[in-house]
């Protein structure tokens, strides 16, 4: 999520580093899209108690990421 924060802003940056940053960002976008597109099938296979536990864990991770970025 913070690829752009770790990419150097110098003119001597290699093409491979730039392509790696763009490729990683596109891979994240693709993974999120696939999860959202198949959410009905994924949630049908997970019990409601597990969904509640996962949502609490993910909320904690989001808070941790926000604090780290801040």
C-alpha positions as CSV (number, residue, x, y, z in Angstrom):
1,X,0.0,0.0,0.0
2,X,2.9,2.3,0.4
3,X,5.0,1.5,-2.7
4,X,5.3,5.1,-3.6
5,X,6.7,6.0,-0.2
6,X,9.6,3.6,-0.6
7,X,10.5,4.5,-4.2
8,X,13.4,6.8,-4.5
9,X,12.7,10.1,-6.2
10,X,16.0,10.5,-7.8
11,X,16.7,10.7,-11.6
12,X,19.0,7.7,-11.5
13,X,16.1,5.3,-10.7
14,X,16.2,2.3,-12.8
15,X,13.4,1.2,-15.1
16,X,13.1,-2.0,-13.2
17,X,12.4,-0.2,-9.9
18,X,9.6,1.9,-11.5
19,X,8.1,-1.1,-13.2
20,X,8.2,-3.1,-10.0
21,X,6.4,-0.3,-8.2
22,X,3.7,0.0,-10.8
23,X,3.4,-3.8,-11.1
24,X,3.0,-4.2,-7.4
25,X,0.3,-1.6,-7.3
26,X,-1.5,-3.2,-10.2
27,X,-1.2,-6.6,-8.5
28,X,-2.8,-5.2,-5.3
29,X,-5.6,-3.7,-7.4
30,X,-6.2,-7.0,-9.1
31,X,-6.3,-8.9,-5.8
32,X,-8.8,-6.5,-4.3
33,X,-11.0,-6.6,-7.5
34,X,-11.0,-10.4,-7.4
35,X,-12.0,-10.5,-3.8
36,X,-14.8,-8.0,-4.3
37,X,-16.0,-9.7,-7.4
38,X,-16.2,-13.1,-5.7
39,X,-17.4,-11.9,-2.3
40,X,-20.8,-13.7,-2.5
41,X,-19.1,-17.0,-3.1
42,X,-16.5,-16.4,-0.4
43,X,-18.9,-15.3,2.2
44,X,-21.3,-18.2,1.5
45,X,-18.5,-20.6,2.5
46,X,-17.5,-18.9,5.7
47,X,-19.6,-19.3,8.9
48,X,-21.1,-16.0,10.4
49,X,-19.0,-16.3,13.6
50,X,-15.8,-16.5,11.5
51,X,-16.9,-13.5,9.4
52,X,-17.3,-11.5,12.6
53,X,-13.9,-12.5,13.9
54,X,-12.2,-11.7,10.6
55,X,-13.9,-8.3,10.4
56,X,-12.6,-7.4,13.9
57,X,-9.1,-8.6,13.0
58,X,-9.1,-6.7,9.7
59,X,-10.3,-3.5,11.5
60,X,-7.3,-3.9,13.9
61,X,-4.9,-4.2,11.0
62,X,-6.4,-1.1,9.3
63,X,-5.9,0.8,12.6
64,X,-2.3,-0.4,12.8
65,X,-1.5,0.6,9.2
66,X,-3.1,4.0,9.8
67,X,-0.9,4.6,12.9
68,X,2.2,3.4,11.1
69,X,1.5,5.8,8.2
70,X,0.8,8.7,10.6
